[in-house]
Amino acid sequence: MPEERDLMTPPQSADVVDENLSVSGCPEPWIEPTFTLAARVRVIVTICFFLIAASSNSVVLYSIMRKRRKSHVRLLILSLTVADLLVTFTVMPLDAVWNVTVQWYAGDLPCKLLNFLKLFAMYSAALVLVVISLDRHSAILHPFAFANSSRRNRLMLCVAWVMSLLLASPQV
C-alpha cells in the first residue's frame, strides 16, 4: 500500500510533472509545403474565372472604345473595365502561381512590386465601384442635373485611382 502524504507537505521531485514537455520529448519535424488537392482545385477554379473575366472584360473594353458616344457613364464603365482587367491579369495569375509553387522563389523586390500591383488592382476595382454607386445615387436623387455629373465623375475617378495608389504603396 503506498504511503499516504500529508496534504500540507509539498510534493516530492518524482511527483512533479513538467507541463512544458511534449509527449515524445522532441518537436515535430518540419514538413515542406506541398501542392495539395485543395490547391489544385483552387488553381482550376482560378483559371476558369480568369478565362471568363479576361474574355468578357476585353469584349466590354472593345465595345466602349469602339463607340464614341458622349456619356458620363461611359467613363465610369471604361474605368471599371480597366480596373477589372487589372485584377484579372495581376491578382488571378499571382494567386494561381502561389497555389502551384506553394512558396515564393523570386526574391524580395518582385514580391513587393507584385503585392503592390495586386493591392492596387483590388483597391481600384473596389473604389471605382464606390464612384459608380455615388453617381447612381446622385442620378436617382437629382435626375435632371446632368451639367456637373461628367466633371464630378472625372474628379471622383481621379480620387479613386490616387487613393488606390496610396493605399497600395506601403507594400513597396
C-alpha positions as CSV (number, residue, x, y, z in Angstrom):
1,M,0.0,0.0,0.0
2,P,1.5,3.4,-1.0
3,E,2.4,5.8,1.7
4,E,-0.2,8.5,2.4
5,R,1.1,12.0,2.3
6,D,0.1,14.9,4.4
7,L,-1.8,17.5,2.3
8,M,0.3,20.3,3.8
9,T,3.7,19.0,2.6
10,P,4.9,19.9,-0.8
11,P,5.2,17.2,-3.4
12,Q,8.5,15.4,-3.9
13,S,10.5,15.8,-7.1
14,A,9.2,12.5,-8.5
15,D,5.6,13.8,-8.1
16,V,6.2,17.0,-10.2
17,V,5.2,16.8,-13.8
18,D,6.6,19.4,-16.2
19,E,3.7,20.5,-18.4
20,N,6.0,22.2,-20.9
21,L,7.4,19.0,-22.3
22,S,5.8,17.3,-25.3
23,V,4.8,13.6,-25.1
24,S,7.7,12.5,-27.3
25,G,10.2,14.9,-25.9
26,C,11.2,16.2,-29.4
27,P,9.4,18.7,-31.7
28,E,7.6,17.6,-34.8
29,P,9.8,17.6,-37.9
30,W,9.3,20.4,-40.4
31,I,7.2,19.3,-43.4
32,E,7.8,21.0,-46.7
33,P,4.6,22.6,-48.1
34,T,3.1,20.6,-51.0
35,F,0.7,21.1,-53.9
36,T,-2.4,19.6,-52.3
37,L,-5.7,18.6,-53.9
38,A,-7.4,21.7,-52.5
39,A,-4.7,23.9,-54.1
40,R,-5.2,22.1,-57.4
41,V,-9.0,22.8,-57.2
42,R,-8.3,26.5,-56.4
43,V,-5.9,26.7,-59.5
44,I,-8.5,25.2,-61.8
45,V,-11.3,27.5,-60.5
46,T,-8.9,30.5,-60.8
47,I,-8.1,29.6,-64.4
48,C,-11.8,29.2,-65.2
49,F,-12.6,32.6,-63.7
50,F,-9.5,34.1,-65.4
51,L,-10.7,33.0,-68.8
52,I,-14.3,34.3,-68.2
53,A,-13.1,37.6,-66.8
54,A,-10.5,38.2,-69.5
55,S,-12.8,37.5,-72.4
56,S,-15.8,39.3,-71.0
57,N,-13.9,42.4,-69.9
58,S,-12.0,42.5,-73.2
59,V,-15.3,42.5,-75.1
60,V,-16.6,45.3,-72.9
61,L,-13.4,47.3,-73.4
62,Y,-13.6,46.8,-77.2
63,S,-17.3,47.8,-77.2
64,I,-16.6,51.0,-75.2
65,M,-13.6,52.0,-77.2
66,R,-15.4,51.5,-80.5
67,K,-18.4,53.7,-79.6
68,R,-17.6,57.4,-79.5
69,R,-20.9,58.4,-77.9
70,K,-20.5,61.1,-75.2
71,S,-21.9,59.9,-71.9
72,H,-20.8,60.5,-68.4
73,V,-21.5,56.8,-67.7
74,R,-19.1,55.7,-70.5
75,L,-16.1,56.9,-68.5
76,L,-17.3,55.0,-65.4
77,I,-17.7,51.8,-67.3
78,L,-14.3,52.3,-69.0
79,S,-12.7,52.8,-65.6
80,L,-14.3,49.8,-64.1
81,T,-13.4,47.6,-67.1
82,V,-9.7,48.7,-66.8
83,A,-9.8,48.0,-63.0
84,D,-11.3,44.6,-63.6
85,L,-8.7,43.8,-66.2
86,L,-6.0,44.8,-63.8
87,V,-7.5,42.4,-61.2
88,T,-7.8,39.7,-63.9
89,F,-4.2,40.0,-65.2
90,T,-2.5,40.6,-61.8
91,V,-4.4,39.0,-58.9
92,M,-5.6,35.9,-60.6
93,P,-2.3,34.7,-62.1
94,L,-0.5,35.5,-58.9
95,D,-2.9,33.5,-56.9
96,A,-2.7,30.6,-59.2
97,V,1.1,30.7,-59.3
98,W,1.2,30.9,-55.5
99,N,-1.0,27.9,-55.2
100,V,1.2,25.9,-57.6
101,T,4.6,26.9,-56.1
102,V,3.4,27.0,-52.5
103,Q,6.2,29.3,-51.6
104,W,7.9,32.4,-53.1
105,Y,11.1,31.9,-55.1
106,A,11.5,35.3,-56.9
107,G,13.1,37.4,-54.2
108,D,12.2,40.5,-52.2
109,L,11.8,43.2,-54.8
110,P,9.5,41.3,-57.2
111,C,7.4,40.2,-54.1
112,K,6.9,43.8,-53.1
113,L,6.1,45.0,-56.6
114,L,3.7,42.2,-57.3
115,N,1.9,42.7,-54.0
116,F,1.7,46.4,-54.7
117,L,0.1,45.7,-58.1
118,K,-2.2,43.1,-56.5
119,L,-3.5,45.6,-53.9
120,F,-3.6,48.5,-56.3
121,A,-5.8,46.4,-58.7
122,M,-8.1,45.3,-55.9
123,Y,-8.4,48.8,-54.4
124,S,-9.0,50.4,-57.7
125,A,-11.8,47.9,-58.6
126,A,-13.5,48.5,-55.2
127,L,-13.1,52.3,-55.3
128,V,-14.4,52.6,-58.9
129,L,-17.5,50.7,-57.8
130,V,-17.9,53.2,-55.0
131,V,-17.7,56.0,-57.5
132,I,-20.3,54.3,-59.7
133,S,-22.6,53.9,-56.7
134,L,-22.2,57.5,-55.8
135,D,-23.0,58.5,-59.4
136,R,-26.1,56.3,-59.4
137,H,-27.2,57.7,-56.0
138,S,-26.9,61.2,-57.4
139,A,-28.8,60.3,-60.6
140,I,-31.7,58.9,-58.5
141,L,-31.8,61.9,-56.1
142,H,-31.3,64.5,-58.8
143,P,-32.4,63.0,-62.2
144,F,-32.3,66.2,-64.2
145,A,-28.9,67.6,-63.0
146,F,-26.7,66.5,-65.9
147,A,-24.4,69.6,-66.0
148,N,-22.0,68.7,-63.3
149,S,-22.1,64.9,-63.5
150,S,-19.3,64.5,-66.0
151,R,-16.9,66.8,-64.2
152,R,-17.8,65.3,-60.8
153,N,-17.3,61.7,-62.1
154,R,-13.9,62.6,-63.5
155,L,-12.9,64.1,-60.2
156,M,-14.2,61.2,-58.2
157,L,-12.4,58.7,-60.5
158,C,-9.1,60.6,-60.1
159,V,-9.5,60.5,-56.4
160,A,-10.3,56.7,-56.6
161,W,-7.3,55.9,-58.6
162,V,-5.0,58.1,-56.5
163,M,-6.4,56.6,-53.3
164,S,-5.8,53.1,-54.7
165,L,-2.2,54.1,-55.4
166,L,-1.7,55.5,-51.9
167,L,-3.4,52.6,-50.1
168,A,-1.3,50.0,-52.0
169,S,2.0,52.0,-51.6
170,P,3.0,50.6,-48.2
171,Q,3.7,47.3,-50.0
172,V,6.7,48.9,-51.8
